[in-house]
Amino acid sequence: IRKRKIKRNNEVPEREKIVMKKLIMMMFDGCPYCAKARKWVSELKKENPAYVPVLVEEVDENLHPEYAGARKLNYYYVPTFYLCDAEGEPAQKLFEGAPQKDDIRKVLEAAVTG
C-alpha cells in the first residue's frame, strides 16, 4: 500500500503555479495603430499558446485621462505598452508608437519571460 501525502492547506506547489503577467496598453478609440496592435495581440495569442495567459488591459486615455497622470506615465504616442508589477501597476515601458507585428510579439515575449 502506497501512502500519499495530503495537502491540508490547498496550496499549489511552487512549480505548478502559473504567473499571469499583465500589460497595460494606453490607447484611444479611433487610433488606427491601436486597432492594429489589438488585432496583432489576438493573432499572436492564437499563434503562440504561451502568450494566452498574458492579460492586456486597454486604457483609453480620452475616457480615463487621470490614469496616466496619477501613475506619472511618461509617453507621447499611442499605443504604448507597459509591463505591470505584482500589484498590477505599470512598471516598465516596453513599446511606444506605431507598431509592426514583430514589435507586438516582442512585447508579449517580454511579458512571458518577465
Summary of the structure (lengths in Angstrom):
residues: 114
radius of gyration: 17.6
end to end distance: 43.3
largest distance: 66.1
contacts: 276
relative contact order: 0.21
helix: 37%
strand: 21%
